[in-house]
């Protein structure tokens, strides 16, 4: 027998206006973090070579590239909010489950399409018996 609280609770994967507000707020929070991170990394990369060794500069540069990519994904998700496409798979137009959006608010694809996208990029390798990694 269900209580009135259980009946009022949305299904696990339904996307309600309140849940969308929470996801949008999370995206804005992540955006502020990435902008701040990029500012800090730009300062680290710009320091004179005498105060920062080359390895640290390379790490800061790699982190900046990753932060720029994450910021781009966040901005794309916010644009989808504005255009009405947020929460729909960009490939098949299926609804992306709330649990996936909650874990990765900038998700562009449903899990099946994401899997196909990632596995289609993997290089196809054929191994001869002599090339198999030893266990």
N, C-alpha and C positions, 0 to 999 in steps of 0.2 A: 504494500500500500504506500503510495507516495504522499509526501507532505506538500503543503502549499509552497514551501521553499524549493523543493525539488521540481515542481511543476513550473516555477518561475525561472529556473535556471536554464540558460540556453544550451542547446546540444553542444557537445565538445568541439565540433568543428564549425559551428555557425559563426558568422562574422556579424556582430551587432554594431550599431553606431558607437556604443561605449568602447567596444574592443578596438574599433578603427581609430578612435581618438587616442587610445593608449598606444597603439602602434605608431601613429603619426608623432606623438610626443616622444616616443623612443627614437624615432628617426631623427627628429630635431636635436635630441640629446647627443646621439651619435655624431651628427653633423658638427655640433659645437666642439666635441672632443677632437674630431679629425682636423678641423680648422686650427685649433690650438696646437695639436701635434705637429701639423705642417709648419706653423710659425716657429715652434721650438726647433724643429729639424733644420729649417732654413737658417736659423741663427747658428746652429752647430756646424753646418756645412760652410757658412760664410766666415767662420773664425780663421784667423791667420794660421798658416800651416805650422808655425812653431808651437802653437798651443794644442793642436790636435794632430795626431799622427794619421797617415794615409788610410790605415785599416779602419779607424773610427769614422773617417769621412766617407769611406765606401759603405760602411754599415748605415750611417745616417742617410746617405743617398738612397740605398735600397729600401730603408724604412719609409722614406719620403715617397718613393714610387708606389709602394704598397698602400700608403695612406691616401695618395691621390686617387688610386683605383677605387678604394673603399668609399672615398668622398663622392666620386662619380656615380657609383652604385646607389649611394644614399640619395643624391640629387635626382637620379633617374626615378627612384621609388617615390620621392616627393612629387615629381612631375606626374607620375601615374595617379597619385592621389588627386591632383588638380584636374587631370583629364578624365577621371572616372574609370581608369583601367587598373587601378590598384587591386591586387588580389586575384587577377585573372592571368592565367598562363599566357605568355606572349606567343607560344607556338600553337597550342590547341584551343585556347580560350576557355579551358575548364577552370573552375574555381580552385584556387590554391587553399588547402585546408588551413584553418586558423592556427593550428599547432605549428605548421611549417612557418607561417608568417611571424608567429610569436618567437620562434627560435631564430629566424633569419628575416627580419622585417623588410629587407630589400630584395627578397626572392622574386625572380622574374618568371620562373617556370614551376609547373607542378612536378612532383617527384619523378613520374615516368619520363616526362620530357627532359628533365634535368639529367637523368641517368643516360638517356639516349644521346644527349648533347655531349656529356663527358666521355662516354665510351666510344663515341664516333671519332673523337680526337686522339684516342690512344693509338700509338703506332702498332701496326699489325706485325708481329714478329713470328717467324717460324724458327724453331730450334731444332738442330740436328741432335741426335742422342749424345754427341760429344759436348755439345754446348749447354746442356741442361745444368742449371746450378746444382751443386752437390748439397745434399741435406745433412 
